[in-house]
């Protein structure tokens, strides 16, 4: 379960994916035309699994999906205040 995303943009865009199994550095992170996407490889009960995240950002919210080995899950979120 995705609990939070943290994005840092200075000279290079970096991000941290915080999920129920730990914190993971985002790979292939990009943000262009209000679209964000990245890949993380997580520990899923002793096995590794890649998650591909795609979302559109509209002001203070995002909507997209997470693609996994066994299917896709919808993702929505709002900016913390």
Backbone as CSV, one residue per row, in Angstrom:
resi,resn,N_x,N_y,N_z,CA_x,CA_y,CA_z,C_x,C_y,C_z
1,UNK,0.837,-1.177,0.000,0.000,0.000,0.000,0.882,1.240,0.000
2,UNK,0.592,2.143,-0.863,1.346,3.383,-0.987,0.909,4.336,0.105
3,UNK,1.866,4.766,0.920,1.515,5.724,1.953,1.929,7.137,1.592
4,UNK,3.048,7.295,0.867,3.413,8.645,0.452,4.474,8.632,-0.639
5,UNK,4.512,9.741,-1.356,5.538,10.002,-2.370,6.234,11.289,-1.980
6,UNK,7.522,11.318,-2.123,8.274,12.548,-1.902,9.114,12.813,-3.142
7,UNK,8.962,13.995,-3.725,9.726,14.364,-4.914,10.589,15.577,-4.589
8,UNK,11.832,15.559,-5.026,12.761,16.657,-4.824,13.338,17.033,-6.179
9,UNK,13.200,18.289,-6.535,13.673,18.738,-7.835,14.634,19.899,-7.651
10,UNK,15.879,19.619,-7.823,16.898,20.667,-7.818,17.594,20.554,-9.153
11,UNK,18.824,20.093,-9.182,19.495,19.860,-10.454,18.995,18.584,-11.100
12,UNK,18.621,17.622,-10.271,18.132,16.325,-10.736,16.866,15.990,-9.974
13,UNK,15.900,15.431,-10.644,14.662,15.007,-10.003,14.907,13.700,-9.269
14,UNK,14.623,13.678,-7.959,14.783,12.482,-7.136,13.500,12.244,-6.374
15,UNK,13.271,10.997,-5.991,12.062,10.709,-5.244,12.211,9.510,-4.344
16,UNK,11.331,9.448,-3.342,11.298,8.349,-2.392,9.887,7.801,-2.335
17,UNK,9.754,6.507,-2.534,8.481,5.793,-2.459,8.412,5.167,-1.077
18,UNK,7.387,5.524,-0.298,7.210,4.959,1.038,5.988,4.061,0.999
19,UNK,6.226,2.766,1.153,5.141,1.797,1.110,5.091,0.973,2.388
20,UNK,4.214,0.008,2.412,4.033,-0.815,3.607,5.230,-1.717,3.888
21,UNK,6.094,-1.962,2.892,7.249,-2.832,3.101,8.555,-2.051,3.232
22,UNK,8.491,-0.718,3.242,9.698,0.078,3.418,9.761,1.274,2.493
23,UNK,10.922,1.916,2.503,11.181,3.091,1.673,12.122,2.696,0.537
24,UNK,11.812,3.168,-0.673,12.587,2.781,-1.858,12.845,3.997,-2.729
25,UNK,14.079,4.104,-3.253,14.418,5.168,-4.182,13.724,4.924,-5.522
26,UNK,13.179,5.977,-6.094,12.536,5.879,-7.399,13.601,5.810,-8.491
27,UNK,13.345,5.017,-9.514,14.234,4.913,-10.674,13.471,5.432,-11.893
28,UNK,14.216,5.948,-12.860,13.615,6.452,-14.105,12.493,7.444,-13.818
29,UNK,12.700,8.294,-12.829,11.709,9.280,-12.424,11.665,10.420,-13.429
30,UNK,10.460,10.734,-13.899,10.308,11.861,-14.816,9.034,12.628,-14.505
31,UNK,9.086,13.919,-14.800,7.927,14.793,-14.652,7.930,15.739,-15.842
32,UNK,6.884,15.641,-16.655,6.772,16.483,-17.833,5.303,16.647,-18.184
33,UNK,4.905,17.875,-18.516,3.519,18.164,-18.909,2.526,17.657,-17.874
34,UNK,2.822,17.889,-16.600,1.962,17.474,-15.480,1.767,15.969,-15.384
35,UNK,2.703,15.204,-15.928,2.686,13.735,-15.842,3.926,13.298,-15.067
36,UNK,3.739,12.420,-14.090,4.862,11.872,-13.339,4.881,10.359,-13.542
37,UNK,6.082,9.815,-13.664,6.209,8.361,-13.756,7.550,7.936,-13.184
38,UNK,7.567,6.721,-12.630,8.795,6.170,-12.064,8.613,4.670,-11.874
39,UNK,9.716,4.009,-11.567,9.720,2.580,-11.253,10.415,2.402,-9.913
40,UNK,9.898,1.494,-9.102,10.583,1.088,-7.871,10.614,-0.431,-7.835
41,UNK,11.648,-0.961,-7.223,11.739,-2.400,-7.004,11.639,-2.607,-5.501
42,UNK,10.606,-3.333,-5.074,10.339,-3.507,-3.648,10.587,-4.943,-3.213
43,UNK,10.687,-5.116,-1.909,10.764,-6.436,-1.295,9.331,-6.870,-0.998
44,UNK,8.893,-7.928,-1.640,7.530,-8.434,-1.457,7.607,-9.814,-0.802
45,UNK,7.812,-9.829,0.501,7.874,-11.100,1.221,9.088,-11.936,0.860
46,UNK,10.244,-11.299,0.694,11.456,-12.022,0.356,11.738,-12.127,-1.134
47,UNK,10.802,-11.700,-1.960,10.995,-11.673,-3.406,10.941,-10.219,-3.862
48,UNK,11.666,-9.910,-4.930,11.606,-8.546,-5.447,10.507,-8.424,-6.501
49,UNK,9.903,-7.249,-6.532,8.843,-6.983,-7.504,8.980,-5.541,-7.969
50,UNK,8.884,-5.327,-9.268,8.931,-3.981,-9.838,7.533,-3.395,-9.903
51,UNK,7.438,-2.126,-9.536,6.189,-1.371,-9.621,6.432,-0.196,-10.544
52,UNK,5.581,-0.024,-11.539,5.648,1.113,-12.458,4.486,2.044,-12.140
53,UNK,4.795,3.297,-11.843,3.811,4.280,-11.415,3.645,5.326,-12.503
54,UNK,2.405,5.642,-12.839,2.069,6.665,-13.829,0.924,7.503,-13.274
55,UNK,1.038,8.843,-13.324,-0.051,9.685,-12.832,-0.040,11.048,-13.506
56,UNK,-1.217,11.631,-13.590,-1.392,13.001,-14.058,-1.657,13.873,-12.836
57,UNK,-1.003,15.032,-12.793,-1.171,15.952,-11.676,-2.022,17.121,-12.142
58,UNK,-3.053,17.433,-11.347,-3.953,18.544,-11.637,-4.054,19.396,-10.378
59,UNK,-3.351,20.500,-10.356,-3.269,21.406,-9.212,-2.809,20.649,-7.966
60,UNK,-3.686,20.399,-6.999,-3.303,19.762,-5.734,-3.655,18.283,-5.663
61,UNK,-3.951,17.644,-6.794,-4.311,16.226,-6.756,-3.628,15.468,-7.900
62,UNK,-3.603,14.151,-7.759,-3.081,13.305,-8.835,-3.984,12.096,-8.995
63,UNK,-3.956,11.541,-10.197,-4.736,10.356,-10.519,-3.960,9.546,-11.537
64,UNK,-3.869,8.238,-11.285,-3.128,7.394,-12.194,-3.243,5.935,-11.821
65,UNK,-2.165,5.189,-12.072,-2.197,3.758,-11.753,-0.797,3.255,-11.445
66,UNK,-0.768,2.116,-10.794,0.440,1.398,-10.434,0.366,0.061,-11.132
67,UNK,1.348,-0.242,-11.966,1.384,-1.499,-12.706,2.342,-2.458,-12.002
68,UNK,1.854,-3.664,-11.694,2.635,-4.666,-10.971,2.664,-5.969,-11.746
69,UNK,3.432,-6.931,-11.272,3.524,-8.238,-11.927,2.164,-8.907,-12.085
70,UNK,1.249,-8.656,-11.159,-0.034,-9.359,-11.175,-1.219,-8.480,-11.555
71,UNK,-0.963,-7.293,-12.109,-2.068,-6.447,-12.556,-1.807,-4.985,-12.280
72,UNK,-2.884,-4.210,-12.288,-2.798,-2.774,-12.060,-3.718,-2.356,-10.929
73,UNK,-3.373,-1.242,-10.302,-4.196,-0.667,-9.240,-4.308,0.831,-9.489
74,UNK,-5.496,1.365,-9.327,-5.704,2.800,-9.462,-5.083,3.528,-8.280
75,UNK,-4.576,4.725,-8.542,-3.949,5.549,-7.520,-4.529,6.939,-7.595
76,UNK,-4.923,7.489,-6.446,-5.349,8.884,-6.354,-4.672,9.503,-5.146
77,UNK,-4.510,10.805,-5.165,-3.896,11.462,-4.020,-4.133,12.950,-4.023
78,UNK,-3.944,13.556,-2.862,-4.070,15.002,-2.692,-2.827,15.525,-2.000
79,UNK,-2.436,16.738,-2.335,-1.281,17.382,-1.719,-1.541,17.602,-0.250
80,UNK,-0.532,17.304,0.573,-0.656,17.564,2.009,-0.639,19.058,2.257
81,UNK,-1.405,19.476,3.234,-1.453,20.920,3.586,-0.599,21.194,4.784
